[in-house]
Amino acid sequence: MTARMNAATSIFPVPRSLAQERHEFIVSEVRTRGSVRVTELATLLDVSDMTIRRDLDVLDEAGALVKVHGGAKVSTDHAADQPSFDAKSNTQTAEKQAIARAAAEFVRGGATIGLMAGTTTWRLAGELAAIPNLTVVTNSMRVAEVFNEFWRADRNIILTGGVRTPSDALVGPIAATALAALHVDTLFIGVHGMSERAGFTTPNILESDTNRAFIQASARKIVLADHSKWGITGLSSFADLSDADVLITDDKLSANAAVVLSRQIPDVRQVSGT
């Protein structure tokens, strides 16, 4: 990799694959310049043209850019758009509430848990508000607000620092560094999208690295994702499907999707959202 590539990626404390680093660099170049040629990217990254073409195939399929003859251009599909928290909180509300109730069954008093940012984990926070002696680690300002509203003297809330996203998550090197020093029994994971090829994804690269740090700090990983997340691919993958111990979704998930997910995740639970 060139010195330019190293400088562009050195702020991330969580290890990533060389392919992930190339993908993030390529997307950054395309967005900055509007379009870029395969030969230019190969020179910048010190890899073969064939490697770049394979990278562009992956990124084109993910919607992060559009592959054209000899290079790539900016995508108009907005795979990196990140909706606001309020916009997301008003979608699939019944399904999210049912998923949150099912997820709360995994938590007992005295546990140390992690709640990643998301509108379903935010609903889970409300379900957990009465449980005693909890230690909660979160990078979600909205989750922290729920626990502050229903204050308990026997509860400990740890809110990571970081850069605030449109979905009110705190992300970036500060958040990832804080999480690297912590350990949680069970992590509840919110996702932007999930697919067989890309796994669990987010449209925000910094959030992706923070999510990886959260996962590394956790013993058990429980993904909370309603049926609308299936087949959605954000810009950056932060975990494979097989990294999840449990997936809680709703009964509107297609039978085919349920089969695919069950092959990768030991415990897939579908709850009624009606």
C-alpha positions as CSV (number, residue, x, y, z in Angstrom):
1,M,0.0,0.0,0.0
2,T,1.2,3.5,-0.6
3,A,2.0,6.1,2.1
4,R,-1.2,7.9,1.0
5,M,-3.3,4.8,1.8
6,N,-1.6,4.3,5.2
7,A,-2.3,7.9,6.1
8,A,-5.9,7.6,5.1
9,T,-6.6,4.6,7.3
10,S,-4.3,5.1,10.3
11,I,-7.0,6.6,12.5
12,F,-8.8,3.3,12.8
13,P,-7.6,1.4,15.9
14,V,-9.5,-1.8,15.1
15,P,-7.8,-4.3,12.7
16,R,-9.4,-4.7,9.3
17,S,-8.5,-6.7,6.2
18,L,-6.5,-5.2,3.4
19,A,-9.6,-5.6,1.2
20,Q,-11.7,-3.5,3.6
21,E,-9.0,-0.8,3.6
22,R,-8.9,-0.8,-0.2
23,H,-12.7,-0.6,-0.5
24,E,-12.9,2.4,1.9
25,F,-10.1,4.2,0.1
26,I,-11.7,3.5,-3.4
27,V,-15.1,4.8,-2.2
28,S,-13.4,7.9,-0.8
29,E,-11.5,8.6,-4.0
30,V,-14.7,8.1,-6.2
31,R,-16.7,10.5,-4.0
32,T,-14.0,13.1,-3.9
33,R,-13.3,13.0,-7.6
34,G,-16.6,11.9,-9.1
35,S,-15.0,9.1,-11.1
36,V,-11.7,7.3,-11.2
37,R,-10.0,4.9,-13.5
38,V,-8.8,1.3,-12.7
39,T,-5.2,2.1,-13.6
40,E,-5.1,5.1,-11.3
41,L,-6.5,3.1,-8.4
42,A,-4.0,0.3,-9.1
43,T,-1.1,2.7,-9.0
44,L,-2.3,4.4,-5.8
45,L,-2.9,1.1,-4.0
46,D,0.1,-0.7,-5.5
47,V,-2.0,-3.7,-6.6
48,S,-2.9,-5.2,-9.9
49,D,-5.7,-4.0,-12.3
50,M,-7.4,-7.3,-11.8
51,T,-7.6,-6.8,-8.0
52,I,-9.1,-3.4,-8.5
53,R,-11.7,-4.8,-10.9
54,R,-12.7,-7.4,-8.3
55,D,-12.9,-4.6,-5.7
56,L,-15.2,-2.6,-8.0
57,D,-17.4,-5.6,-8.6
58,V,-18.0,-5.9,-4.8
59,L,-18.5,-2.2,-4.3
60,D,-20.9,-1.9,-7.3
61,E,-23.0,-4.8,-5.9
62,A,-23.1,-3.1,-2.5
63,G,-24.3,0.1,-4.1
64,A,-21.3,2.1,-2.9
65,L,-20.4,3.2,-6.5
66,V,-21.1,2.4,-10.1
67,K,-18.6,0.3,-12.1
68,V,-18.2,1.6,-15.6
69,H,-15.8,0.7,-18.5
70,G,-12.3,1.3,-17.3
71,G,-13.2,2.5,-13.8
72,A,-16.0,3.7,-11.5
73,K,-18.2,6.7,-10.8
74,V,-20.3,8.0,-8.0
75,S,-23.4,5.9,-7.2
76,T,-26.8,7.5,-7.2
77,D,-28.3,4.8,-5.0
78,H,-27.1,6.5,-1.8
79,A,-25.8,3.3,-0.1
80,A,-23.9,5.6,2.3
81,D,-26.9,7.7,3.2
82,Q,-27.7,7.5,6.9
83,P,-31.2,8.3,7.9
84,S,-31.9,10.3,11.1
85,F,-32.9,8.5,14.3
86,D,-36.4,10.1,14.1
87,A,-36.9,8.9,10.6
88,K,-36.0,5.3,11.4
89,S,-37.9,5.2,14.7
90,N,-41.2,5.6,12.8
91,T,-40.7,2.5,10.6
92,Q,-41.7,-1.1,11.5
93,T,-42.6,0.1,15.0
94,A,-44.7,-2.9,16.0
95,E,-42.1,-5.4,14.8
96,K,-39.3,-3.5,16.6
97,Q,-41.3,-3.4,19.9
98,A,-41.9,-7.2,19.7
99,I,-38.3,-7.8,19.0
100,A,-37.3,-5.6,21.9
101,R,-39.6,-7.5,24.3
102,A,-38.1,-10.9,23.1
103,A,-34.6,-9.6,23.6
104,A,-35.3,-8.4,27.1
105,E,-35.8,-12.1,28.1
106,F,-32.0,-12.5,27.8
107,V,-31.2,-10.0,30.5
108,R,-31.2,-10.6,34.2
109,G,-30.3,-8.4,37.1
110,G,-26.6,-8.0,37.8
111,A,-25.6,-8.4,34.1
112,T,-23.2,-6.2,32.2
113,I,-24.6,-5.6,28.7
114,G,-23.9,-3.6,25.6
115,L,-26.5,-1.8,23.5
116,M,-25.3,-0.6,20.2
117,A,-27.0,2.3,18.5
118,G,-30.3,1.8,16.7
119,T,-34.0,2.3,17.0
120,T,-34.7,-1.3,18.1
121,T,-32.0,-1.3,20.8
122,W,-33.5,2.1,21.9
123,R,-36.8,0.3,22.4
124,L,-35.0,-2.5,24.2
125,A,-33.6,0.1,26.6
126,G,-37.2,0.9,27.6
127,E,-37.9,-2.8,28.2
128,L,-34.9,-3.0,30.5
129,A,-35.5,0.1,32.5
130,A,-36.9,-1.7,35.5
131,I,-34.2,-4.5,35.8
132,P,-32.0,-4.0,38.9
133,N,-28.2,-3.9,39.1
134,L,-27.5,-3.5,35.4
135,T,-24.3,-2.1,34.0
136,V,-25.0,-0.8,30.4
137,V,-22.3,0.1,27.9
138,T,-23.6,2.0,24.9
139,N,-22.6,4.4,22.1
140,S,-26.2,5.6,21.6
141,M,-27.2,8.9,23.0
142,R,-30.8,8.0,22.7
143,V,-30.3,4.7,24.7
144,A,-28.6,6.7,27.4
145,E,-31.4,9.2,27.5
146,V,-33.9,6.3,28.2
147,F,-32.0,5.1,31.2
148,N,-31.5,8.6,32.5
149,E,-35.3,9.2,32.2
150,F,-36.0,6.0,34.3
151,W,-33.1,6.5,36.7
152,R,-32.1,3.9,39.2
153,A,-29.4,4.2,41.9
154,D,-28.3,0.6,41.3
155,R,-27.7,1.0,37.6
156,N,-24.4,2.0,35.9
157,I,-24.5,3.6,32.4
158,I,-21.3,3.9,30.5
159,L,-21.6,6.1,27.4
160,T,-18.7,6.1,25.0
161,G,-17.4,9.4,23.6
162,G,-17.0,9.9,19.8
163,V,-18.3,11.7,16.8
164,R,-22.1,12.0,16.6
165,T,-23.8,10.5,13.6
166,P,-27.3,11.5,12.1
167,S,-28.6,8.4,14.0
168,D,-27.3,9.8,17.3
169,A,-24.6,7.2,17.6
170,L,-21.1,8.1,19.0
171,V,-18.5,6.6,16.7
172,G,-14.9,6.9,15.6
173,P,-11.5,6.3,17.2
174,I,-12.5,7.6,20.7
175,A,-15.4,5.3,20.9
176,A,-13.5,2.3,19.6
177,T,-10.6,2.9,22.0
178,A,-13.0,3.1,25.0
179,L,-14.7,-0.1,24.0
180,A,-11.3,-1.9,23.6
181,A,-10.8,-1.6,27.4
182,L,-14.2,-3.0,28.3
183,H,-15.9,-6.4,28.5
184,V,-19.7,-7.1,28.3
185,D,-21.6,-10.3,28.9
186,T,-24.1,-9.8,26.1
187,L,-24.2,-7.3,23.3
188,F,-27.4,-6.3,21.5
189,I,-26.7,-5.3,18.0
190,G,-28.7,-3.0,15.7
191,V,-28.0,-3.1,12.0
192,H,-28.7,-1.0,8.9
193,G,-28.9,-4.1,6.7
194,M,-28.1,-7.8,6.5
195,S,-27.4,-10.0,3.5
196,E,-25.9,-13.4,2.8
197,R,-22.8,-11.9,1.0
198,A,-22.2,-8.7,3.0
199,G,-23.3,-9.9,6.4
200,F,-24.3,-7.1,8.8
201,T,-23.7,-3.6,7.4
202,T,-23.9,0.1,8.1
203,P,-23.7,3.1,5.8
204,N,-21.1,4.8,8.1
205,I,-17.5,3.7,7.9
206,L,-16.6,5.1,11.3
207,E,-19.6,3.4,12.8
208,S,-18.5,0.1,11.3
209,D,-15.2,0.2,13.1
210,T,-16.9,1.2,16.3
211,N,-19.3,-1.8,15.9
212,R,-16.4,-4.1,15.4
213,A,-14.8,-2.9,18.6
214,F,-18.1,-3.5,20.4
215,I,-18.3,-7.0,19.1
216,Q,-14.7,-7.8,20.1
217,A,-15.6,-6.7,23.6
218,S,-18.6,-9.0,23.9
219,A,-19.0,-12.7,24.9
220,R,-22.5,-13.2,23.4
221,K,-23.8,-11.3,20.4
222,I,-27.6,-10.9,19.8
223,V,-28.7,-9.1,16.6
224,L,-32.0,-7.3,16.6
225,A,-33.2,-6.8,13.0
226,D,-36.7,-6.6,11.6
227,H,-37.6,-8.2,8.3
228,S,-37.0,-5.0,6.3
229,K,-33.3,-5.2,7.0
230,W,-32.9,-8.3,4.9
231,G,-31.3,-7.7,1.5
232,I,-30.2,-4.2,2.5
233,T,-26.4,-3.6,2.1
234,G,-24.8,-0.5,3.6
235,L,-21.5,0.8,2.6
236,S,-19.4,-1.0,5.2
237,S,-19.6,-4.6,6.6
238,F,-18.8,-4.9,10.3
239,A,-19.6,-8.6,10.9
240,D,-20.4,-11.8,9.2
241,L,-23.8,-13.5,9.7
242,S,-21.9,-16.3,11.5
243,D,-20.6,-13.8,14.1
244,A,-24.0,-13.6,15.7
245,D,-25.0,-16.1,18.4
246,V,-28.7,-15.1,18.2
247,L,-30.9,-13.2,15.7
248,I,-34.2,-11.9,16.8
249,T,-36.4,-10.8,13.9
250,D,-40.1,-10.8,13.1
251,D,-42.4,-13.3,11.4
252,K,-42.6,-11.2,8.2
253,L,-39.1,-12.4,7.2
254,S,-39.3,-14.5,4.1
255,A,-38.9,-18.3,4.4
256,N,-35.9,-18.2,2.1
257,A,-34.2,-15.5,4.2
258,A,-34.9,-17.5,7.3
259,V,-33.2,-20.6,5.8
260,V,-30.1,-18.6,4.8
261,L,-29.8,-17.0,8.2
262,S,-30.3,-20.3,10.1
263,R,-27.4,-21.8,8.2
264,Q,-25.1,-19.2,9.6
265,I,-26.6,-18.3,13.0
266,P,-27.2,-21.0,15.7
267,D,-30.4,-19.4,17.1
268,V,-32.8,-17.5,14.8
269,R,-36.0,-16.4,16.5
270,Q,-39.0,-14.9,14.7
271,V,-41.6,-13.1,16.8
272,S,-45.0,-11.8,15.9
273,G,-45.1,-8.1,15.3
274,T,-48.9,-7.8,15.4
